[in-house]
Amino acid sequence: MTIGRLLIAMTILFLTTGRGQAELIEVRMLNRGEHGSMVFEPDYVELQPGGALQFRVGHRSHNAASIEGMVPEDYPGFKGQIDEEIAVTFDQPGIYGIKCSPHFGMGMVMLVRVGDVEVPDDFDGVAMPSRARKRFAEILARLHGGNAAE
């Protein structure tokens, strides 16, 4: 084998192994799931910068969109169309609030943590429907080993 072919083979091997590849996690948009009705599953994801979420239609009439004011400063945000399966890459460390636009009022939200960061104290200071606020509290309580009533 020539040096050129060896280098090409090594490059292909490197690109097709886990090294150098960003993480991709699938998130399903559901009418009912493990934590109730109108949910993302999972509803909490930790990624390293460069990781991505693939939003999948588990049931029709959902989308995924960032929540203004619940993302890192200068993040442009994203909004998928109804029934659109989209992949979103998160390059900037921070905490991201995600909603299903038509079901935000029913509490269809999720939390994404990118990098080794803490949830900002003012994270839930954004105006939102009470069910969405309650669901975020439940997610955060599970992360801290408590319950939403604490």
C-alpha positions as CSV (number, residue, x, y, z in Angstrom):
1,M,0.0,0.0,0.0
2,T,1.4,3.4,-0.9
3,I,1.8,6.2,1.7
4,G,-1.0,8.2,0.0
5,R,-3.5,5.3,0.2
6,L,-2.4,4.6,3.8
7,L,-3.1,8.2,4.7
8,I,-6.5,8.1,3.0
9,A,-7.4,4.9,4.8
10,M,-6.3,6.3,8.2
11,T,-8.4,9.5,7.5
12,I,-11.5,7.5,6.7
13,L,-11.0,5.3,9.8
14,F,-10.6,8.4,12.0
15,L,-13.7,10.1,10.5
16,T,-15.9,7.0,10.9
17,T,-15.0,6.2,14.5
18,G,-16.4,8.0,17.6
19,R,-13.4,10.2,17.9
20,G,-14.0,13.6,16.4
21,Q,-17.7,13.1,16.0
22,A,-20.2,15.3,17.8
23,E,-22.9,13.7,19.9
24,L,-26.4,13.4,18.4
25,I,-29.4,12.6,20.7
26,E,-32.8,11.9,19.5
27,V,-35.7,13.7,21.1
28,R,-39.3,12.5,20.5
29,M,-42.2,14.9,20.5
30,L,-45.2,13.0,22.1
31,N,-48.8,13.5,23.1
32,R,-48.1,11.2,26.1
33,G,-44.9,9.9,27.6
34,E,-43.2,8.9,30.8
35,H,-43.8,12.3,32.5
36,G,-47.4,13.0,31.4
37,S,-49.1,14.5,28.4
38,M,-47.6,16.8,25.8
39,V,-43.9,16.0,26.4
40,F,-40.5,15.8,24.9
41,E,-38.7,12.5,25.6
42,P,-36.2,13.0,27.0
43,D,-37.2,16.3,28.6
44,Y,-33.6,17.0,29.8
45,V,-30.4,16.5,27.8
46,E,-26.8,17.3,28.6
47,L,-24.5,17.9,25.6
48,Q,-21.0,19.1,25.1
49,P,-20.5,22.1,22.7
50,G,-21.0,20.9,19.2
51,G,-23.5,18.2,20.2
52,A,-26.9,18.1,18.5
53,L,-30.5,17.1,19.1
54,Q,-32.6,15.4,16.4
55,F,-36.3,16.2,17.1
56,R,-38.5,13.4,15.9
57,V,-42.3,13.4,15.4
58,G,-43.6,10.8,17.8
59,H,-47.1,12.1,17.4
60,R,-48.3,14.7,14.9
61,S,-49.0,18.5,15.5
62,H,-45.7,19.3,17.4
63,N,-42.6,21.4,16.7
64,A,-39.5,22.3,18.6
65,A,-38.5,26.0,19.2
66,S,-36.1,27.8,21.5
67,I,-37.7,30.0,24.2
68,E,-36.7,33.6,23.9
69,G,-35.0,34.7,27.2
70,M,-34.2,31.1,28.2
71,V,-31.1,30.7,26.0
72,P,-27.6,32.0,26.2
73,E,-27.1,35.7,25.3
74,D,-26.7,36.3,21.6
75,Y,-28.1,32.9,20.7
76,P,-30.2,33.4,17.5
77,G,-32.8,30.8,18.4
78,F,-34.5,28.2,16.2
79,K,-38.1,27.3,15.3
80,G,-39.1,24.1,13.5
81,Q,-42.4,23.9,11.5
82,I,-45.3,21.8,12.8
83,D,-44.5,18.1,12.1
84,E,-40.9,19.0,11.0
85,E,-38.1,16.7,12.1
86,I,-35.1,19.0,12.6
87,A,-31.6,18.7,13.9
88,V,-30.2,21.5,16.0
89,T,-26.5,21.8,16.9
90,F,-25.6,23.6,20.1
91,D,-22.2,25.1,19.9
92,Q,-22.4,27.7,22.7
93,P,-22.3,26.5,26.3
94,G,-25.4,27.4,28.4
95,I,-28.9,26.4,29.4
96,Y,-31.6,26.3,26.7
97,G,-35.3,26.2,27.2
98,I,-37.2,24.5,24.4
99,K,-40.9,24.5,23.7
100,C,-43.5,23.0,21.4
101,S,-45.1,26.2,20.1
102,P,-48.7,25.0,19.9
103,H,-48.5,23.1,23.3
104,F,-46.4,25.6,25.3
105,G,-49.6,26.4,27.4
106,M,-49.9,22.7,28.1
107,G,-46.4,22.5,29.5
108,M,-44.6,20.9,26.6
109,V,-41.1,22.1,27.3
110,M,-37.6,20.6,27.8
111,L,-34.2,21.7,29.1
112,V,-30.9,21.4,27.4
113,R,-27.6,21.9,29.2
114,V,-24.5,22.5,27.0
115,G,-21.2,22.2,28.7
116,D,-20.4,22.4,32.4
117,V,-22.7,25.3,33.3
118,E,-25.2,26.0,36.1
119,V,-28.8,27.0,35.6
120,P,-28.9,30.8,35.9
121,D,-30.8,32.2,38.9
122,D,-33.1,34.2,36.5
123,F,-33.7,31.3,34.1
124,D,-37.3,31.0,35.0
125,G,-37.9,34.8,35.1
126,V,-39.3,34.7,31.6
127,A,-43.1,35.1,31.3
128,M,-44.6,31.7,30.4
129,P,-47.8,29.7,31.0
130,S,-48.1,28.2,34.5
131,R,-48.0,24.6,33.2
132,A,-44.7,25.3,31.4
133,R,-43.3,26.8,34.6
134,K,-44.5,23.8,36.6
135,R,-42.9,21.4,34.1
136,F,-39.6,23.2,34.2
137,A,-39.7,23.1,38.0
138,E,-40.4,19.3,37.8
139,I,-37.4,18.8,35.5
140,L,-35.1,20.8,37.7
141,A,-36.3,19.0,40.8
142,R,-35.5,15.6,39.2
143,L,-32.0,16.9,38.4
144,H,-31.5,17.8,42.1
145,G,-33.0,14.6,43.5
146,G,-36.1,16.4,45.0
147,N,-39.6,16.8,43.9
148,A,-41.5,19.8,42.5
149,A,-43.2,20.5,45.8
150,E,-39.9,21.3,47.5
